């Protein structure tokens, strides 16, 4: 299989993990969709155990959830979880921006300006010709843009913390679930310009505004998806469904 050749140096668990994660971030598996370990094992030509191990890892990362009597599903984050992670991301990335403005070398600054221009161009192209494959590719570039800022600080702990932050993934899943809504034309270039030439405090404030952009829109979309999945019985079955329906709007 092509997939097996591509990941031939990985363990079976790593292959299963990459396959499922790529399916979620590529839009083949969307929020609320059921995930069958046995069917995945059959599709990948492997036993049940590595697939189950991969699903446990994805559960710890917040991409998969297991619901009693409903099995495993692609996770729909709750409003409170998203808000909490936005708080964490804002703290991490504003500090990352501040350190970038203070410490980044000239080559890192030029690299960021170039990456921002390329990313804005790709978002502009996406506005004209949108598809799930293109959306996933652009979101990968978006993630790398933010990691470029963090890595220029030379603080490995900060880089690791931002990589673990789920908010960029929430934005990614929001894009894949709801289609692409165009961004301002120089959205990333304007941010990069402040980080490259502004003061540390200016860089932090620019990043704060960037992080908060569309936050409530993202939350509303996931609330809608969660209500829809609960109505359809895709998240849970039995007596707990009625309770969850009452809580779904704001929990």
Secondary structure as a PSIPRED ss2 file (coil, helix, strand):
# PSIPRED VFORMAT (PSIPRED V4.0)

   1 X C   1.000  0.000  0.000
   2 X H   0.000  1.000  0.000
   3 X H   0.000  1.000  0.000
   4 X H   0.000  1.000  0.000
   5 X H   0.000  1.000  0.000
   6 X H   0.000  1.000  0.000
   7 X C   1.000  0.000  0.000
   8 X C   1.000  0.000  0.000
   9 X C   1.000  0.000  0.000
  10 X C   1.000  0.000  0.000
  11 X C   1.000  0.000  0.000
  12 X H   0.000  1.000  0.000
  13 X H   0.000  1.000  0.000
  14 X H   0.000  1.000  0.000
  15 X H   0.000  1.000  0.000
  16 X H   0.000  1.000  0.000
  17 X H   0.000  1.000  0.000
  18 X H   0.000  1.000  0.000
  19 X H   0.000  1.000  0.000
  20 X H   0.000  1.000  0.000
  21 X H   0.000  1.000  0.000
  22 X H   0.000  1.000  0.000
  23 X H   0.000  1.000  0.000
  24 X H   0.000  1.000  0.000
  25 X H   0.000  1.000  0.000
  26 X C   1.000  0.000  0.000
  27 X C   1.000  0.000  0.000
  28 X C   1.000  0.000  0.000
  29 X C   1.000  0.000  0.000
  30 X C   1.000  0.000  0.000
  31 X C   1.000  0.000  0.000
  32 X C   1.000  0.000  0.000
  33 X C   1.000  0.000  0.000
  34 X E   0.000  0.000  1.000
  35 X E   0.000  0.000  1.000
  36 X C   1.000  0.000  0.000
  37 X H   0.000  1.000  0.000
  38 X H   0.000  1.000  0.000
  39 X H   0.000  1.000  0.000
  40 X H   0.000  1.000  0.000
  41 X H   0.000  1.000  0.000
  42 X H   0.000  1.000  0.000
  43 X H   0.000  1.000  0.000
  44 X H   0.000  1.000  0.000
  45 X C   1.000  0.000  0.000
  46 X C   1.000  0.000  0.000
  47 X C   1.000  0.000  0.000
  48 X H   0.000  1.000  0.000
  49 X H   0.000  1.000  0.000
  50 X H   0.000  1.000  0.000
  51 X H   0.000  1.000  0.000
  52 X H   0.000  1.000  0.000
  53 X H   0.000  1.000  0.000
  54 X H   0.000  1.000  0.000
  55 X H   0.000  1.000  0.000
  56 X H   0.000  1.000  0.000
  57 X H   0.000  1.000  0.000
  58 X H   0.000  1.000  0.000
  59 X H   0.000  1.000  0.000
  60 X H   0.000  1.000  0.000
  61 X C   1.000  0.000  0.000
  62 X C   1.000  0.000  0.000
  63 X C   1.000  0.000  0.000
  64 X E   0.000  0.000  1.000
  65 X E   0.000  0.000  1.000
  66 X E   0.000  0.000  1.000
  67 X E   0.000  0.000  1.000
  68 X C   1.000  0.000  0.000
  69 X C   1.000  0.000  0.000
  70 X C   1.000  0.000  0.000
  71 X E   0.000  0.000  1.000
  72 X E   0.000  0.000  1.000
  73 X E   0.000  0.000  1.000
  74 X E   0.000  0.000  1.000
  75 X C   1.000  0.000  0.000
  76 X C   1.000  0.000  0.000
  77 X C   1.000  0.000  0.000
  78 X C   1.000  0.000  0.000
  79 X H   0.000  1.000  0.000
  80 X H   0.000  1.000  0.000
  81 X H   0.000  1.000  0.000
  82 X H   0.000  1.000  0.000
  83 X H   0.000  1.000  0.000
  84 X H   0.000  1.000  0.000
  85 X H   0.000  1.000  0.000
  86 X H   0.000  1.000  0.000
  87 X H   0.000  1.000  0.000
  88 X H   0.000  1.000  0.000
  89 X H   0.000  1.000  0.000
  90 X H   0.000  1.000  0.000
  91 X H   0.000  1.000  0.000
  92 X H   0.000  1.000  0.000
  93 X H   0.000  1.000  0.000
  94 X H   0.000  1.000  0.000
  95 X H   0.000  1.000  0.000
  96 X H   0.000  1.000  0.000
  97 X H   0.000  1.000  0.000
  98 X H   0.000  1.000  0.000
  99 X H   0.000  1.000  0.000
 100 X H   0.000  1.000  0.000
 101 X H   0.000  1.000  0.000
 102 X H   0.000  1.000  0.000
 103 X H   0.000  1.000  0.000
 104 X C   1.000  0.000  0.000
 105 X C   1.000  0.000  0.000
 106 X H   0.000  1.000  0.000
 107 X H   0.000  1.000  0.000
 108 X H   0.000  1.000  0.000
 109 X H   0.000  1.000  0.000
 110 X H   0.000  1.000  0.000
 111 X H   0.000  1.000  0.000
 112 X H   0.000  1.000  0.000
 113 X H   0.000  1.000  0.000
 114 X H   0.000  1.000  0.000
 115 X H   0.000  1.000  0.000
 116 X H   0.000  1.000  0.000
 117 X H   0.000  1.000  0.000
 118 X H   0.000  1.000  0.000
 119 X H   0.000  1.000  0.000
 120 X H   0.000  1.000  0.000
 121 X H   0.000  1.000  0.000
 122 X H   0.000  1.000  0.000
 123 X H   0.000  1.000  0.000
 124 X H   0.000  1.000  0.000
 125 X H   0.000  1.000  0.000
 126 X H   0.000  1.000  0.000
 127 X H   0.000  1.000  0.000
 128 X H   0.000  1.000  0.000
 129 X C   1.000  0.000  0.000
 130 X C   1.000  0.000  0.000
 131 X C   1.000  0.000  0.000
 132 X H   0.000  1.000  0.000
 133 X H   0.000  1.000  0.000
 134 X H   0.000  1.000  0.000
 135 X H   0.000  1.000  0.000
 136 X H   0.000  1.000  0.000
 137 X H   0.000  1.000  0.000
 138 X H   0.000  1.000  0.000
 139 X H   0.000  1.000  0.000
 140 X H   0.000  1.000  0.000
 141 X H   0.000  1.000  0.000
 142 X H   0.000  1.000  0.000
 143 X H   0.000  1.000  0.000
 144 X H   0.000  1.000  0.000
 145 X H   0.000  1.000  0.000
 146 X H   0.000  1.000  0.000
 147 X H   0.000  1.000  0.000
 148 X H   0.000  1.000  0.000
 149 X H   0.000  1.000  0.000
 150 X H   0.000  1.000  0.000
 151 X H   0.000  1.000  0.000
 152 X C   1.000  0.000  0.000
 153 X C   1.000  0.000  0.000
 154 X C   1.000  0.000  0.000
 155 X C   1.000  0.000  0.000
 156 X H   0.000  1.000  0.000
 157 X H   0.000  1.000  0.000
 158 X H   0.000  1.000  0.000
 159 X H   0.000  1.000  0.000
 160 X H   0.000  1.000  0.000
 161 X H   0.000  1.000  0.000
 162 X H   0.000  1.000  0.000
 163 X H   0.000  1.000  0.000
 164 X H   0.000  1.000  0.000
 165 X C   1.000  0.000  0.000
 166 X C   1.000  0.000  0.000
 167 X H   0.000  1.000  0.000
 168 X H   0.000  1.000  0.000
 169 X H   0.000  1.000  0.000
 170 X H   0.000  1.000  0.000
 171 X H   0.000  1.000  0.000
 172 X H   0.000  1.000  0.000
 173 X H   0.000  1.000  0.000
 174 X H   0.000  1.000  0.000
 175 X H   0.000  1.000  0.000
 176 X H   0.000  1.000  0.000
 177 X H   0.000  1.000  0.000
 178 X H   0.000  1.000  0.000
 179 X C   1.000  0.000  0.000
 180 X C   1.000  0.000  0.000
 181 X C   1.000  0.000  0.000
 182 X C   1.000  0.000  0.000
 183 X C   1.000  0.000  0.000
 184 X C   1.000  0.000  0.000
 185 X C   1.000  0.000  0.000
 186 X C   1.000  0.000  0.000
 187 X H   0.000  1.000  0.000
 188 X H   0.000  1.000  0.000
 189 X H   0.000  1.000  0.000
 190 X H   0.000  1.000  0.000
 191 X H   0.000  1.000  0.000
 192 X H   0.000  1.000  0.000
 193 X H   0.000  1.000  0.000
 194 X H   0.000  1.000  0.000
 195 X H   0.000  1.000  0.000
 196 X H   0.000  1.000  0.000
 197 X H   0.000  1.000  0.000
 198 X C   1.000  0.000  0.000
 199 X C   1.000  0.000  0.000
 200 X H   0.000  1.000  0.000
 201 X H   0.000  1.000  0.000
 202 X H   0.000  1.000  0.000
 203 X H   0.000  1.000  0.000
 204 X H   0.000  1.000  0.000
 205 X H   0.000  1.000  0.000
 206 X H   0.000  1.000  0.000
 207 X H   0.000  1.000  0.000
 208 X H   0.000  1.000  0.000
 209 X H   0.000  1.000  0.000
 210 X H   0.000  1.000  0.000
 211 X H   0.000  1.000  0.000
 212 X H   0.000  1.000  0.000
 213 X C   1.000  0.000  0.000
 214 X C   1.000  0.000  0.000
 215 X H   0.000  1.000  0.000
 216 X H   0.000  1.000  0.000
 217 X H   0.000  1.000  0.000
 218 X H   0.000  1.000  0.000
 219 X H   0.000  1.000  0.000
 220 X H   0.000  1.000  0.000
 221 X H   0.000  1.000  0.000
 222 X H   0.000  1.000  0.000
 223 X H   0.000  1.000  0.000
 224 X H   0.000  1.000  0.000
 225 X H   0.000  1.000  0.000
 226 X H   0.000  1.000  0.000
 227 X H   0.000  1.000  0.000
 228 X H   0.000  1.000  0.000
 229 X H   0.000  1.000  0.000
 230 X H   0.000  1.000  0.000
 231 X H   0.000  1.000  0.000
 232 X C   1.000  0.000  0.000
 233 X C   1.000  0.000  0.000
 234 X C   1.000  0.000  0.000
 235 X C   1.000  0.000  0.000
 236 X C   1.000  0.000  0.000
 237 X C   1.000  0.000  0.000
 238 X C   1.000  0.000  0.000
 239 X C   1.000  0.000  0.000
 240 X H   0.000  1.000  0.000
 241 X H   0.000  1.000  0.000
 242 X H   0.000  1.000  0.000
 243 X H   0.000  1.000  0.000
 244 X H   0.000  1.000  0.000
 245 X H   0.000  1.000  0.000
 246 X H   0.000  1.000  0.000
 247 X H   0.000  1.000  0.000
 248 X C   1.000  0.000  0.000
 249 X C   1.000  0.000  0.000
 250 X C   1.000  0.000  0.000
 251 X C   1.000  0.000  0.000
